Amino acid sequence: MAIIALGYMVIGSDRLDAWDGFATGLLGMQRVDRGGGLRAFRMDDRQQRLIVSDSAGPATIGWEVPDATGLDDLAARLEAAGTRVARAPRGIAEERQVADLISFRDPQGTMLEAFHGAVTADRPFIPGRPITGFRTGPLGMGHAVLHVADADALVPFYRDLLGFGVTDWSRTPYPLYFFHVNGRHHSFAMVGSGRTGLHHFMVELGSLDDVGQGHDIARMEEGRLAYGLGRHTNDHMTSFYANTPSGFFVEVGWGARTIDPATWTPHETRDGPSLWGHERFHMPEEARARMRALAMDAAARGIRAPDPNPGPWPSSGCAWADAVITCE
């Protein structure tokens, strides 16, 4: 597998000041002073993870490969399959803070980049709000999810050509495919909504309190909260979604599972997207009711995700009783 992680996102927007406040004050990223029509934000020891530019397209997904050989091999494979590849000018590589990169589009027209040699910052990461940090490292920046017109038609490009592993898929309430490139349950997904464009990207925080406090911040601003707090069925992420200044969502989460790509078996899921919560405030009431019904059905069947921090005592099946026992 040539691609090893989601490395960065590039967002085109003329609302740079709004993105400043969103990325630092809500997400907790650190702004890097780039000036002009460009904003850059850190999440870890990388020089940047999120780029917002007034001259870029709507959204570009940056995929990391291990080295120059991996980049050349990927470019050759894409070109052999009929995908046009462009070697980025030196100025673009410097803007992305990488050694080298190529750009290409998926069959739907989504702009993708692949790179190697991301620049490491020479100063410690300082979050934009008090958080414990982001879960990145070998797992990459997080994940990106696209709206697509035909999810089934795009699977061969991402699975067979780019080498992404299928983690799982679902048909309800719409076609959904989840793909991994490392131990993160999914670094990429497609929602067969009939639309095109970025649905959301996800950042994973270091503690549940980081997420809860972010949820409170989002609730304080009219129209900012898109999905309420909830937990996903497949990756077990506890998260909320916020409306960005560009109209798509960012998922802010904690506690997602990791997988072993070497032993993972792709499978279909039938429990809906959320075990509980994730009230979709952006949807009309009829659509919200359908999503609630899926979660209620999972609850009625006793569907649970593993506790990421299980206690050392046997469970009685009653959370209140367990809490009393541990206090004695």
C-alpha positions as CSV (number, residue, x, y, z in Angstrom):
1,M,0.0,0.0,0.0
2,A,1.7,3.2,-1.2
3,I,-0.5,5.6,0.8
4,I,0.1,5.5,4.5
5,A,-2.0,8.3,6.0
6,L,-4.2,11.3,5.5
7,G,-1.6,14.0,5.7
8,Y,-3.5,17.3,5.3
9,M,-6.6,19.1,4.0
10,V,-6.6,22.2,1.8
11,I,-9.8,24.2,1.9
12,G,-10.6,27.0,-0.6
13,S,-12.4,29.9,1.1
14,D,-12.6,33.7,1.1
15,R,-13.7,33.6,4.8
16,L,-10.2,33.4,6.2
17,D,-11.0,35.3,9.5
18,A,-14.0,33.0,10.1
19,W,-11.7,30.0,9.6
20,D,-9.2,31.5,12.1
21,G,-11.8,31.5,14.9
22,F,-13.2,28.1,14.0
23,A,-10.0,26.2,13.7
24,T,-8.4,27.7,16.8
25,G,-11.3,28.5,19.1
26,L,-13.5,25.4,18.5
27,L,-11.2,22.7,17.1
28,G,-8.1,23.7,19.2
29,M,-5.6,24.0,16.3
30,Q,-2.7,26.4,16.4
31,R,-2.5,29.1,13.7
32,V,0.7,29.3,11.8
33,D,1.4,32.9,10.5
34,R,1.6,32.6,6.7
35,G,0.1,35.9,5.7
36,G,-1.7,37.1,2.5
37,G,-4.6,34.9,1.3
38,L,-3.4,31.8,3.2
39,R,-4.0,30.5,6.7
40,A,-2.3,27.4,8.0
41,F,-3.0,25.4,11.2
42,R,-1.0,22.9,13.3
43,M,-2.3,19.9,15.2
44,D,1.0,18.2,16.2
45,D,4.7,18.3,15.4
46,R,4.0,18.8,11.7
47,Q,4.4,22.4,10.4
48,Q,0.8,22.3,9.3
49,R,-2.2,20.0,8.8
50,L,-5.0,22.3,7.6
51,I,-4.5,25.0,5.0
52,V,-7.2,27.5,4.1
53,S,-6.5,29.6,0.9
54,D,-8.5,32.1,-1.0
55,S,-7.0,30.8,-4.2
56,A,-7.6,27.1,-3.8
57,G,-10.5,24.9,-5.0
58,P,-13.3,23.9,-2.6
59,A,-11.4,21.0,-1.0
60,T,-8.2,19.0,-1.7
61,I,-7.2,15.9,0.2
62,G,-3.5,15.3,0.8
63,W,-2.4,11.7,1.1
64,E,1.0,10.8,2.5
65,V,3.4,8.2,1.0
66,P,6.6,7.0,2.7
67,D,9.3,8.4,0.3
68,A,10.2,9.6,-3.2
69,T,10.1,6.1,-4.6
70,G,6.6,5.6,-3.3
71,L,5.5,8.8,-4.9
72,D,7.0,7.9,-8.2
73,D,5.4,4.4,-8.1
74,L,2.0,5.9,-7.3
75,A,2.3,8.4,-10.2
76,A,3.3,5.6,-12.6
77,R,0.4,3.4,-11.5
78,L,-2.1,6.2,-11.9
79,E,-0.9,7.2,-15.3
80,A,-0.9,3.6,-16.5
81,A,-4.6,3.4,-15.5
82,G,-5.4,6.6,-17.5
83,T,-5.5,9.0,-14.6
84,R,-3.8,12.3,-15.4
85,V,-1.0,13.2,-13.0
86,A,0.7,16.6,-12.5
87,R,4.0,17.1,-10.7
88,A,3.4,20.2,-8.5
89,P,5.6,23.2,-9.0
90,R,8.2,23.9,-6.3
91,G,6.2,26.8,-5.0
92,I,3.2,24.6,-4.3
93,A,5.4,22.0,-2.4
94,E,6.7,24.9,-0.3
95,E,3.2,26.1,0.4
96,R,2.2,22.6,1.5
97,Q,5.4,22.3,3.5
98,V,6.5,19.0,1.9
99,A,9.4,17.8,-0.1
100,D,7.5,16.9,-3.2
101,L,3.9,16.1,-4.4
102,I,1.7,15.2,-7.3
103,S,-1.9,16.1,-8.0
104,F,-4.7,14.2,-9.7
105,R,-8.5,13.8,-9.6
106,D,-10.7,10.9,-8.8
107,P,-13.3,9.9,-11.4
108,Q,-15.8,12.2,-9.8
109,G,-13.4,15.2,-10.1
110,T,-12.3,15.5,-6.4
111,M,-8.8,17.0,-6.3
112,L,-6.3,14.7,-4.6
113,E,-2.6,15.2,-3.8
114,A,0.0,12.7,-2.7
115,F,3.2,13.8,-1.1
116,H,6.3,12.8,0.9
117,G,8.6,14.6,3.3
118,A,6.3,16.7,5.4
119,V,8.2,19.4,7.3
120,T,8.5,19.0,11.1
121,A,8.0,22.2,13.2
122,D,10.9,23.5,15.2
123,R,8.7,24.6,18.1
124,P,6.2,22.7,20.3
125,F,2.5,22.6,19.4
126,I,0.5,25.1,21.3
127,P,-3.3,24.5,21.1
128,G,-5.7,27.3,20.3
129,R,-7.9,26.3,23.3
130,P,-7.0,24.1,26.3
131,I,-7.0,20.5,25.0
132,T,-4.8,17.5,25.7
133,G,-3.9,17.3,22.0
134,F,-4.9,15.5,18.8
135,R,-4.5,11.8,18.0
136,T,-2.3,11.8,14.9
137,G,1.2,10.3,14.4
138,P,1.1,7.1,12.3
139,L,-2.7,7.4,12.1
140,G,-2.5,10.7,10.2
141,M,-4.6,13.8,10.5
142,G,-7.9,12.0,10.9
143,H,-10.3,11.1,8.1
144,A,-12.1,12.7,5.2
145,V,-15.6,11.8,3.9
146,L,-17.0,12.7,0.4
147,H,-20.5,13.1,-0.9
148,V,-20.6,11.0,-4.1
149,A,-23.1,10.5,-6.8
150,D,-22.4,6.8,-7.2
151,A,-20.4,5.2,-4.4
152,D,-20.3,1.7,-6.0
153,A,-18.7,3.2,-9.2
154,L,-15.9,4.8,-7.2
155,V,-14.9,1.8,-5.1
156,P,-12.4,0.4,-7.8
157,F,-10.5,3.7,-7.9
158,Y,-9.9,3.9,-4.2
159,R,-9.6,0.2,-3.5
160,D,-7.8,-1.2,-6.5
161,L,-5.9,1.8,-7.9
162,L,-5.0,3.7,-4.7
163,G,-4.7,0.5,-2.6
164,F,-7.1,1.5,0.2
165,G,-8.4,-1.3,2.3
166,V,-12.2,-1.7,2.7
167,T,-13.1,-1.6,6.3
168,D,-16.8,-2.0,6.1
169,W,-19.8,-0.8,4.2
170,S,-23.5,-0.2,4.7
171,R,-26.7,0.2,2.6
172,T,-28.8,2.0,5.1
173,P,-29.9,4.8,5.1
174,Y,-27.7,5.3,2.0
175,P,-24.6,3.5,0.5
176,L,-21.6,4.1,2.7
177,Y,-18.0,2.8,2.2
178,F,-15.2,3.1,4.7
179,F,-11.6,2.6,3.9
180,H,-8.4,2.3,5.9
181,V,-4.7,3.0,5.0
182,N,-3.3,2.3,8.5
183,G,-4.6,1.3,11.9
184,R,-7.2,4.0,12.0
185,H,-10.6,2.4,11.4
186,H,-11.1,4.7,8.4
187,S,-9.1,7.5,6.9
188,F,-11.5,7.9,4.0
189,A,-15.2,7.2,3.4
190,M,-17.8,7.9,0.7
191,V,-21.5,8.7,1.2
192,G,-23.7,7.8,-1.8
193,S,-25.9,10.8,-1.3
194,G,-26.2,11.7,-4.9
195,R,-24.3,14.9,-4.3
196,T,-20.7,15.8,-4.8
197,G,-18.2,17.6,-2.6
198,L,-16.7,17.3,0.9
199,H,-19.1,16.0,3.6
200,H,-16.7,16.4,6.5
201,F,-13.3,15.8,7.8
202,M,-12.6,14.5,11.3
203,V,-10.1,15.3,14.0
204,E,-9.7,13.1,17.0
205,L,-8.9,14.7,20.4
206,G,-7.0,13.3,23.3
207,S,-9.8,13.1,25.9
208,L,-13.6,12.9,26.1
209,D,-13.6,16.2,28.0
210,D,-11.9,17.9,25.1
211,V,-14.8,16.8,22.9
212,G,-17.5,17.7,25.5
213,Q,-16.1,21.2,26.0
214,G,-15.9,21.7,22.3
215,H,-19.6,20.6,22.1
216,D,-20.4,23.3,24.6
217,I,-18.5,25.9,22.6
218,A,-20.4,24.9,19.4
219,R,-23.7,25.1,21.2
220,M,-23.0,28.7,22.3
221,E,-23.0,29.9,18.6
222,E,-26.3,30.0,16.7
223,G,-26.2,27.5,13.8
224,R,-22.7,26.1,14.6
225,L,-23.8,22.6,15.9
226,A,-24.7,20.3,13.0
227,Y,-24.9,16.9,14.8
228,G,-25.3,16.6,18.6
229,L,-23.0,14.4,20.7
230,G,-23.3,10.7,19.8
231,R,-21.4,7.5,19.2
232,H,-20.8,5.7,15.8
233,T,-21.5,2.1,15.4
234,N,-18.5,1.1,13.3
235,D,-15.5,3.0,14.5
236,H,-17.0,3.6,18.0
237,M,-16.1,7.3,17.9
238,T,-17.9,9.6,20.4
239,S,-18.2,12.9,18.6
240,F,-20.2,15.9,17.4
241,Y,-20.2,17.7,14.1
242,A,-19.9,21.4,13.6
243,N,-20.8,23.5,10.6
244,T,-17.7,25.1,9.1
245,P,-17.4,28.6,7.5
246,S,-17.4,26.8,4.1
247,G,-20.6,24.9,4.6
248,F,-19.4,21.3,5.1
249,F,-18.9,19.7,8.5
250,V,-16.0,18.9,10.8
251,E,-16.4,15.9,13.1
252,V,-14.7,16.4,16.5
253,G,-14.3,13.0,18.3
254,W,-12.6,10.8,20.8
255,G,-12.2,7.1,21.5
256,A,-12.2,5.6,18.0
257,R,-11.1,2.0,17.6
258,T,-7.9,1.0,15.8
259,I,-7.7,-2.1,13.6
260,D,-5.0,-4.4,12.3
261,P,-5.1,-4.1,8.5
262,A,-3.3,-7.4,8.0
263,T,-6.0,-9.4,9.7
264,W,-9.1,-7.2,9.2
265,T,-12.0,-8.8,7.3
266,P,-14.3,-6.3,5.4
267,H,-17.9,-6.7,6.2
268,E,-21.4,-5.1,5.8
269,T,-22.9,-3.3,8.8
270,R,-26.6,-3.1,9.4
271,D,-27.0,-1.1,12.6
272,G,-27.2,2.4,11.1
273,P,-24.5,5.0,11.5
274,S,-24.9,5.9,15.2
275,L,-25.5,3.8,18.4
276,W,-27.0,6.8,20.1
277,G,-27.2,10.6,19.7
278,H,-25.8,12.5,16.7
279,E,-29.1,14.4,16.4
280,R,-28.9,15.9,12.9
281,F,-29.9,19.5,13.5
282,H,-29.2,20.4,9.9
283,M,-31.8,17.9,8.5
284,P,-35.5,18.4,8.0
285,E,-37.6,16.8,10.7
286,E,-38.7,13.8,8.6
287,A,-35.1,12.9,7.8
288,R,-34.1,13.4,11.5
289,A,-36.8,11.0,12.5
290,R,-35.5,8.3,10.2
291,M,-32.0,8.6,11.7
292,R,-33.5,8.5,15.2
293,A,-35.4,5.3,14.3
294,L,-32.2,3.6,13.3
295,A,-30.5,4.4,16.6
296,M,-33.6,3.3,18.5
297,D,-33.6,0.0,16.7
298,A,-29.9,-0.6,17.5
299,A,-30.7,0.2,21.2
300,A,-33.7,-2.2,21.2
301,R,-31.4,-5.0,20.0
302,G,-28.8,-4.2,22.6
303,I,-26.1,-3.2,20.2
304,R,-23.1,-1.9,22.2
305,A,-19.5,-0.8,21.5
306,P,-16.7,-1.9,23.8
307,D,-15.8,0.5,26.6
308,P,-12.4,2.1,25.7
309,N,-11.5,2.3,29.4
310,P,-13.1,-0.8,31.1
311,G,-12.9,-1.1,34.8
312,P,-11.1,-3.9,36.5
313,W,-14.2,-5.2,38.2
314,P,-16.9,-7.5,36.9
315,S,-20.0,-5.6,35.7
316,S,-23.3,-6.3,37.5
317,G,-25.2,-4.9,34.5
318,C,-26.2,-1.9,36.5
319,A,-24.0,1.2,36.0
320,W,-25.3,2.8,39.3
321,A,-24.5,-0.4,41.3
322,D,-21.1,-0.7,39.7
323,A,-20.3,2.9,40.7
324,V,-21.3,2.2,44.3
325,I,-19.2,-1.0,44.5
326,T,-16.0,0.8,43.3
327,C,-16.5,3.4,46.0
328,E,-16.5,0.9,48.9
